[in-house]
Amino acid sequence: MDKIKITNHQLFSLIANVALGGSVLIISALLVSIAKHDAWITTLLTPLFGIPIIWVYWFLGSQYPALTFLGIIKKIFGKWIGSIVAAAYVFLCLTISYHLPWYIGNFISLEAMPETPVYIINSLFVIVMVIAVLYGIETIARASELFIYLASFLYIIAMIFVLPNARIENLQPVLEKGMIPILKSSVFLSSFIIFPLIILMMIYPINLSNASKAKKSIFKGYLWASFIIFIVIFVTILVLGGITAGLQFPTYLLAKEINVGIIFTRFEFIIAISWLITEFIVGLIFFYTGVIGLSELLGLKDHKRIVMPLGLIILIMSGVVFPDVIYQMNWVNLVWPPFIMTYGLILPVLLLFVFLIKKWVFNGRKG
């Protein structure tokens, strides 16, 4: 485990990157396919639903500031049940670690480098992840600080430049199908911006230099990412309307509409870079938590021993995890929401419930 501590501001950047990275480029198509032109309302409601969940994450960490999330699980559930649940959590981290290179490799191959083998693109991504994990959490956190401001700035600028193409009628009629489609789409959005934040419990609170003041940073990072996502999806619907649902990368296509004189053209690649930066941080954090978690389960004193072997496994699996885009889309629609909800909602709520019961029983006996 890294002994070097990170700041609360770096925690803010890590949370914002994880919430933002996996959603901006692709989630708008999924939301519009469910909620139609009311998808922008989903981006307003979902962050409100997530606040109690984020509070649970903070509360659990604040009770055990010297433990990793695996340690918290074992402390609350006990040695045997806790070890099984902890192993399942590590499985989540390592599984998503080889999913994300597939997304990046598929995107770059499809949009920019169709003649380049996907494994070559994936290998570059995985090599950088391995190097970053070897350098440690402090280096990852510092990079995250820079990336979140760069990505946020580019997203906001892109949305401003594309506003002249907006049509207000794309938002009408409001609530045509009622609240049910909006609530359904909220589940999918939560699966991208709320529940994945559970992986940061391996970093918070044990790696923080001042964990007692982490609450504000946690909520600020979450709300900042929610704000960026709202802007992007709102403008996407304003400009593209209903065709958003049929696009694989609607935000990327949206940026193609930007043409300001001879200076700001081909802005879609700037959007692509912004997404790749945040997606890289997401993949890196999943890989880092998987490595740290596995080394803790195995009782290793130095997690760096398993970084390169795991990196090789991640690279191999990234090429075979999804045979095609249709399979991947079905996985996102049918498997991903309940999968991540199990870890990001059910698990922390169970931990909180058992913690409160044990505390009540202990206080009752003491009294």
C-alpha positions, 0 to 999 in steps of 0.5 A: 500500500502506498504510504504517500498521502493525497490532498482533498483537492486531488480526491475531488479531481479523482471523483470528478474524473471517475463520474465523468469519464465513462459517461459523457461520450456515449450515455446521451444516446442511451438516455435519449433512447429511453426518455426521448427529449426529456433525457435532460431532466434525468441529468437534473434528478439523478444527481439528487438521487445520488447524494444519499449514496455518496453520503453512505460512502463518506460515512463508511470511510469516516468510521474506519480512516485507517482501513482500505475498503477491503478492510472495512468489509472484513471489519463489518462482515467478519473474516469469512463473509468479508473475505468472500465479499472483498474478493468479489469487489476485487473481481469487479475492479479487475473486470472493468480494467480490461473493459475500458481499453476495449472502449478506447481501442474500439473508438480510436480504431473506428473514428481515427485509425481504422487500419491499426490493429486494436491490440496495438492501441490497447497495448499503449493504453495498458502500458501507460496504466502499468507505468502509472500504477508503478509510480503510485497513487500520488502521481495518479492523483496529480495527473487527475488534478490537471486532467479534470480542469482540461477536460471540463474546459474543453467540454464547456467550450465545445458546448458554447461553440455549438449553441448556435445550432441549437433548436429549442423545439427539440426539448418539446413537449416536456414530460410527454411520456410522464415521469416513468421513462425519466426514472428508468433512464435515471437508473442507467445514468446512475450506473455511470456517474454514481455507483462506479464511485465505489472503487474510490473507497480503496483510496479514500480515506486511507490515502488522504492527508486530512480525511476529516475534511474529505466530505466537502471534496467528495460532494464537490467532485460528484456535483461538478461531474454531474454539472458537466454531464448535464450541460453536455446532454442538454446541448446534445438534445438541443442540437441533435434532437431525437437522432441522438438515440441512434448514434454510437458517439453522439457527443463526438458527432455533436462537435463536428457541428462546430465551425467558427471561422478558420480557427475552430474546426474539426473540434470533434478530436478535441472532444475525443481527447477530453473523453480519452483523458477522463476514460484513461483515469477511470481505467487507471483507478479500476486497475489500481484498486484491483492491484491493491485489492488483490495484493491485500487479499494475497497478503503481499507486502509490495503490490508492485510485484503483480502489476506487470503480470496483471497488466499482461492479463488486462491487455489480452482480455481487452481484445476478447471481452466483447466480440462486437459492438452489438454484444457490447451494447447488450452488455451495457443495457442488460448486464452493467446496471445490475452488476455495478448496482450490486457493488455501488448500492446494495453492498454499501447499504448492507455495510451501513445496515450491519454497522448500525446493528452491531453498534446498537447491539454493542451499545446496548450490552455496554449499557 
